[in-house]
């Protein structure tokens, strides 16, 4: 039964992102295509899997814009949980490997998102510069998973050390950082243990962290402050 549900989610993914791409053809570069598509895909994919969300603070999600949204990343389920609540007028910065996924890659470009090659420092810096330009020209917000990869070692570190690019983006743009955290997902999805079952996942939007007046000299402290807040919040969701 679980394989059937996974198959149905994959089919729905191609349909949802296909619809998102078609929408982008008539509104190329419209950042709200991201919200339309992510929520469409996430909402019904979670229904297929039998996963329900308990949320806190999401009524203020768009009140802090423009901002940099930073979310923890545990696995593929994050695309559904966070996606089902994705904010308006926001771009995603994600790994360049998305360019190899049919349909998703076309949608991604059409919706104004940004691909980043973390292995090439010059390319990564260029991607951050493009995000800064989107913030300034379109008053866009930016969504990032600042751990840089999926964190499956939850018994070792709740939140991996955060990459600094997100903080350079926030400081250079002088916009708020809004951390968003998900509680554990292993009780509903854990591929190593063969777990895929209905359940509840808890999500929380944390208070914004201001960057007005900060400079590059404050980046390390800002990253530590944000990570500490996210760790505390995840522990609260675990309780």
C-alpha positions as CSV (number, residue, x, y, z in Angstrom):
1,X,0.0,0.0,0.0
2,X,2.8,2.4,0.8
3,X,4.3,2.0,-2.6
4,X,1.0,2.8,-4.2
5,X,0.8,6.0,-2.2
6,X,4.4,6.9,-3.3
7,X,3.5,6.2,-6.9
8,X,0.3,8.4,-6.6
9,X,2.4,11.2,-5.1
10,X,4.9,11.1,-8.0
11,X,2.1,11.1,-10.5
12,X,0.5,14.1,-8.7
13,X,3.8,15.9,-8.6
14,X,4.2,15.8,-12.4
15,X,0.5,17.0,-12.8
16,X,0.8,19.8,-10.2
17,X,4.1,21.1,-11.5
18,X,2.9,20.7,-15.1
19,X,0.0,22.9,-14.2
20,X,2.4,25.3,-12.6
21,X,4.5,25.5,-15.7
22,X,1.4,26.1,-17.9
23,X,0.5,28.9,-15.6
24,X,4.0,30.4,-15.8
25,X,3.6,30.5,-19.6
26,X,0.9,33.1,-19.2
27,X,2.6,35.0,-16.4
28,X,6.3,34.3,-16.9
29,X,8.4,35.4,-13.9
30,X,5.3,35.8,-11.6
31,X,6.6,34.8,-8.2
32,X,3.1,33.8,-7.0
33,X,3.3,30.9,-9.4
34,X,5.4,29.3,-6.7
35,X,2.7,29.7,-4.1
36,X,0.0,28.3,-6.4
37,X,2.0,25.3,-7.4
38,X,3.6,24.4,-4.1
39,X,0.3,24.6,-2.2
40,X,-1.5,22.7,-4.9
41,X,1.1,19.9,-4.8
42,X,1.7,19.8,-1.1
43,X,-1.9,19.9,0.1
44,X,-3.1,16.9,-1.9
45,X,0.1,15.0,-1.7
46,X,-0.2,15.1,2.1
47,X,-3.8,13.8,1.8
48,X,-2.6,10.9,-0.2
49,X,0.0,10.1,2.4
50,X,-2.4,10.7,5.3
51,X,-0.1,13.3,6.9
52,X,-1.8,16.1,8.8
53,X,-0.2,19.4,9.9
54,X,-0.3,21.2,13.2
55,X,0.9,24.8,12.7
56,X,1.9,27.7,14.9
57,X,2.5,31.3,13.7
58,X,1.7,30.8,10.1
59,X,-1.0,33.4,10.1
60,X,1.9,35.9,10.2
61,X,4.0,34.2,7.6
62,X,3.6,36.9,4.9
63,X,3.5,39.8,7.4
64,X,7.3,40.1,7.6
65,X,7.9,40.4,3.9
66,X,10.3,41.0,2.2
67,X,12.4,38.6,4.2
68,X,14.6,35.6,4.1
69,X,12.8,32.4,5.1
70,X,15.1,29.8,6.6
71,X,13.8,26.2,7.1
72,X,15.3,23.0,8.5
73,X,15.5,20.1,6.1
74,X,15.0,16.5,7.1
75,X,13.9,14.8,3.9
76,X,11.7,14.9,0.8
77,X,8.5,15.3,3.0
78,X,9.6,18.8,3.7
79,X,8.7,19.8,0.1
80,X,5.1,18.8,0.9
81,X,4.8,20.1,4.5
82,X,6.5,23.5,3.9
83,X,5.1,23.6,0.4
84,X,1.5,23.3,1.5
85,X,2.0,26.6,3.4
86,X,4.4,28.4,1.0
87,X,4.2,32.2,1.1
88,X,3.3,34.6,-1.8
89,X,5.9,36.6,-3.7
90,X,8.8,34.4,-2.8
91,X,11.6,32.7,-4.7
92,X,13.4,29.6,-3.9
93,X,17.2,29.1,-4.0
94,X,17.9,25.4,-4.6
95,X,20.6,23.1,-5.9
96,X,21.3,23.0,-9.6
97,X,20.4,19.3,-9.7
98,X,16.7,20.3,-10.1
99,X,17.6,21.2,-13.7
100,X,17.7,17.5,-14.5
101,X,14.1,16.7,-13.3
102,X,11.6,16.9,-16.2
103,X,8.7,19.3,-15.8
104,X,9.9,20.5,-12.4
105,X,12.9,22.2,-14.1
106,X,10.6,24.1,-16.6
107,X,8.3,25.2,-13.8
108,X,11.3,26.3,-11.6
109,X,12.7,28.6,-14.3
110,X,9.3,30.0,-15.3
111,X,8.4,30.9,-11.7
112,X,11.5,33.0,-11.3
113,X,13.5,30.7,-9.0
114,X,17.2,30.5,-8.7
115,X,19.5,27.5,-9.1
116,X,22.8,27.4,-7.2
117,X,26.0,25.4,-7.7
118,X,27.4,25.2,-4.2
119,X,30.5,23.4,-5.4
120,X,31.5,26.5,-7.4
121,X,32.0,29.5,-5.1
122,X,31.8,32.0,-8.0
123,X,28.4,30.5,-9.2
124,X,27.1,30.5,-5.6
125,X,28.0,34.2,-5.2
126,X,26.3,35.0,-8.5
127,X,23.1,33.2,-7.3
128,X,23.1,35.3,-4.1
129,X,23.5,38.4,-6.1
130,X,20.5,37.5,-8.3
131,X,18.5,36.9,-5.1
132,X,19.5,40.4,-3.8
133,X,18.4,41.9,-7.1
134,X,15.0,40.1,-6.9
135,X,14.6,41.5,-3.3
136,X,15.3,45.0,-4.4
137,X,13.4,45.1,-7.7
138,X,10.4,43.0,-6.9
139,X,10.3,43.3,-3.1
140,X,10.6,39.5,-3.2
141,X,11.2,37.2,-0.2
142,X,13.7,34.3,-0.5
143,X,13.2,30.7,0.8
144,X,16.3,28.7,1.7
145,X,17.3,25.4,3.4
146,X,20.4,26.8,5.1
147,X,21.8,23.5,6.3
148,X,22.7,22.9,2.7
149,X,21.6,19.2,2.7
150,X,19.1,16.9,4.4
151,X,19.8,16.4,8.0
152,X,19.0,12.8,8.9
153,X,21.4,12.6,11.9
154,X,18.9,13.9,14.3
155,X,20.4,11.9,17.2
156,X,23.7,13.9,16.6
157,X,22.6,17.4,15.7
158,X,19.1,18.8,15.7
159,X,20.1,21.5,13.1
160,X,23.4,21.3,11.1
161,X,25.7,24.3,11.0
162,X,24.0,26.9,8.7
163,X,25.6,28.1,5.4
164,X,26.5,31.7,5.5
165,X,25.1,32.7,2.1
166,X,21.6,33.2,3.5
167,X,22.9,35.6,6.1
168,X,24.9,37.6,3.6
169,X,21.8,37.9,1.5
170,X,19.7,39.2,4.5
171,X,22.4,41.6,5.7
172,X,23.1,43.0,2.2
173,X,19.4,43.5,1.5
174,X,18.8,44.7,5.1
175,X,15.7,42.5,5.4
176,X,14.5,40.2,8.2
177,X,15.3,36.6,8.7
178,X,12.2,34.5,9.4
179,X,13.1,31.0,10.7
180,X,10.5,28.2,10.1
181,X,11.0,24.8,11.7
182,X,9.5,21.4,11.3
183,X,9.3,18.9,14.1
184,X,10.5,15.3,13.6
185,X,9.2,13.5,10.5
186,X,10.7,10.1,11.0
187,X,7.5,8.8,12.7
188,X,5.7,9.2,9.3
189,X,8.6,8.8,6.8
190,X,11.8,7.0,7.4
191,X,13.1,5.2,4.3
192,X,15.9,3.4,6.1
193,X,13.4,1.7,8.5
194,X,10.8,1.3,5.8
195,X,8.3,3.7,7.6
196,X,5.6,5.4,5.6
197,X,2.4,5.9,7.5
198,X,-0.2,8.5,8.4
199,X,0.5,10.9,11.2
200,X,0.9,14.5,12.4
201,X,3.8,16.8,11.6
202,X,4.2,20.0,13.6
203,X,5.5,23.3,12.0
204,X,6.2,26.6,13.6
205,X,7.1,30.1,12.3
206,X,9.5,31.8,14.7
207,X,9.7,35.6,15.5
208,X,11.6,37.5,12.8
209,X,15.3,38.4,13.4
210,X,16.1,41.9,12.4
211,X,19.2,42.8,10.3
212,X,18.8,46.6,10.0
213,X,22.2,48.2,10.6
214,X,24.1,44.9,10.6
215,X,27.2,44.4,8.4
216,X,29.3,41.5,7.2
217,X,31.1,41.6,10.6
218,X,27.8,40.4,12.2
219,X,27.3,37.4,9.9
220,X,28.8,34.7,12.2
221,X,26.9,36.0,15.3
222,X,23.7,36.2,13.2
223,X,24.0,32.6,12.0
224,X,24.7,31.4,15.5
225,X,21.7,33.3,16.9
226,X,19.4,31.9,14.2
227,X,20.6,28.3,14.6
228,X,20.1,28.5,18.3
229,X,16.5,29.8,17.9
230,X,15.8,27.0,15.4
231,X,17.2,24.3,17.7
232,X,15.2,25.5,20.7
233,X,12.0,25.6,18.6
234,X,12.6,22.0,17.2
235,X,13.1,20.7,20.7
236,X,9.8,22.4,21.7
237,X,8.0,20.7,18.8
238,X,9.6,17.3,19.8
239,X,8.3,17.6,23.4
